[in-house]
Amino acid sequence: MNPTKPIADNGHFAESAGDHQPAASSRKKVLLASPRGYCAGVDRAVIAVEKALDHYGAPIYVRKQIVHNRFVVSSLEKRGAIFVDEVDEVPTGSILVFSAHGVSPAVVAAAEERGLQTIDATCPLVTKVHREVQRFAKEDYDIILVGHTGHEEVEGTAGEAPDRVQIIDGPEHADKAMVRDPKKVVWLSQTTLSVDETMETVEKLRIKVPTLQNPPSDDICYATQNRQVAIKKVGAASDLVIVVGSANSSNTVRLVEVALQAGAKAAYRVDFASEIQEAWFEGVSTVGVSSGASVPEVLVEEVLEQLAERGYGDVRNVTTAEEDVQFSLPKELRKDLKQAGEDTSNKTKR
């Protein structure tokens, strides 16, 4: 499977349909990054909760936020999803969905002990990293996990082999790495990190551990990388960049950082269009817009509407890749839907 199709960079922006007005340097315009918004793993997880609600009925319990987006969580709560922090908050015998960020074996065991029917909505790309941890731990490697301490994905991944995994949270912490055998040490990473910052961390790690081995395959997911490539191009040509997404979304926060590093004069994150501030637009002719991988497109459309009201109605697409990835629904849910003769595709009416 080839998840993305790179777009040749000919130095020009691909214009949206209908954007045929003459360009002028002083004209107000919007550069809309693509790819942006929902990735395949997020789409799968959200659809899993929606179909579980339709099939089993409310309530459906979800450990942590199914994805890191306030709007999505609120929408699912209105339909009957109940979000909990830990398994012991779920009534015995209930249905529990594990979020897209994944969980540790300890959480799975706790759910089994309570007699819960679980649906594992972990992103398959996160599951891949879990399997890498299992493999290297079995071979008695020290595993350096580059990621943010306290992030749900990192906690779940590290939980696969807590006695072998050490978390390094950025290049400034690289010197804390401890290695038993220099010949048996490998680095893995959280899937939603900044590519550039991750490699900076790895370079610092190699100063202390020159024999550090690379992952079997790239751990940072295709969607994270694609959104960062697009925002780099947008940021380099924008006076102001607005990234839609929630504060606890790692990949969203990284997009703001990457935009600034690419040359944007200012960059801000908003959950909703109502958070946009008038003061941001002083002296701004070009506004870049993107969104994190857990953000539905409706929130971006609302931002574009607000920008149009401020005179930024000339929207030009900046497309750096095309994505065609789809993941099947979690096997537990798929089995029950099939037995009931219901649709098992990862499609909904929304």
Buried (B, 14 or more C-beta within 10 A) or exposed (E): EEBBEEBEEEEEBEBBEEBEEEEEEEEBBBBBBBBBBBBBBBBBBBBBBBBBBBBBEEBBBBBBBBBBBBBBBEBBEEEBBBBBEEBEEBEEEBBBBBBBBBBBBEBBEBBEEBEBBBBBBBBBBBBBBBEBBBBBBEEEBBBBBBBBEEBBBBBBBBBBBBEBBBBBBBBEBBEEBEBEEEEBBBBBBBBBBBBBBBBBBBEBBEEEBEEBBEBEEBBBBBBBBBBBBBBBBBBBBBBBBBBBBBEBBBBBBBBBBBBBBBEBBBBBBBBEBEEBEEEBBEEBBBBBBBBBBBBBEEBBEBBBEBBBEBEBBBBBBBBBBEBEBEBEBBEBBBEBBEEEEEBBEBEEEE
